[in-house]
Amino acid sequence: MADIVVLDVGRYGFVMLKYYTPPHGFEEDATFTDGKALFEALWQEWLDMKLYLIAKGTPLLEKGYKGVFESLTKEKQSELIGRKAVFARMAGIGL
């Protein structure tokens, strides 16, 4: 649902471009020189999007992502957090 592009810019690291809106282009950008920091930023984007989709159309969204997460069952919280380890393993990153 979010337009996110990550570019490898060689010795300069990686650039993450977010939220594309024509005709202006991307609304946000961030530069990373460390792959693990990039992974953490992408992980947070994924988690925030999941929490947004869970709360979309409900008053729960007013609590912010942290509030949405805390309102979930412990089982659902563990399920979401467990995905981080799966993604890290797929990316070849040790946590």
CORCOR-V853858 format. One record per residue. RES is the residue in one letter. SS is DSSP state (H for helix, E for strand, - for the rest). D_FIRST is the distance of its C-alpha to the first C-alpha in Angstrom with 1 decimal. Layout:
BEGIN
{{RES/SS/D_FIRST} {RES/SS/D_FIRST}}
END
This chain:
BEGIN
{{M/-/0.0} {A/-/3.8} {D/-/6.6} {I/E/9.1} {V/E/12.4} {V/E/15.5} {L/E/18.8} {D/E/22.1} {V/-/24.7} {G/H/27.7} {R/H/30.1} {Y/H/27.9} {G/-/25.2} {F/E/21.5} {V/E/19.4} {M/E/15.8} {L/E/14.1} {K/E/11.1} {Y/E/9.5} {Y/E/11.0} {T/E/12.7} {P/-/15.5} {P/-/18.4} {H/-/18.3} {G/E/16.2} {F/E/14.4} {E/E/14.9} {E/E/15.5} {D/E/17.2} {A/E/19.0} {T/E/21.7} {F/E/22.6} {T/-/26.0} {D/-/25.6} {G/H/23.4} {K/H/23.4} {A/H/22.2} {L/H/19.3} {F/H/18.6} {E/H/18.9} {A/H/16.5} {L/H/13.7} {W/H/14.8} {Q/H/14.5} {E/H/10.9} {W/H/10.2} {L/H/12.6} {D/H/11.5} {M/H/8.0} {K/H/10.1} {L/H/12.6} {Y/H/10.6} {L/H/9.6} {I/H/13.3} {A/H/14.7} {K/-/12.7} {G/-/15.6} {T/-/18.3} {P/H/20.6} {L/H/19.6} {L/H/16.8} {E/H/19.7} {K/H/20.9} {G/H/18.2} {Y/H/16.4} {K/H/19.9} {G/H/21.2} {V/H/18.6} {F/H/19.2} {E/H/23.0} {S/H/22.9} {L/-/21.7} {T/-/24.4} {K/H/25.8} {E/H/24.9} {K/H/21.2} {Q/H/21.3} {S/H/23.1} {E/H/20.7} {L/H/17.8} {I/H/20.1} {G/H/21.5} {R/H/18.4} {K/H/19.0} {A/H/22.3} {V/H/20.9} {F/H/18.5} {A/H/21.4} {R/H/23.7} {M/H/21.5} {A/H/21.4} {G/-/25.1} {I/-/25.0} {G/-/27.4} {L/-/26.6}}
END
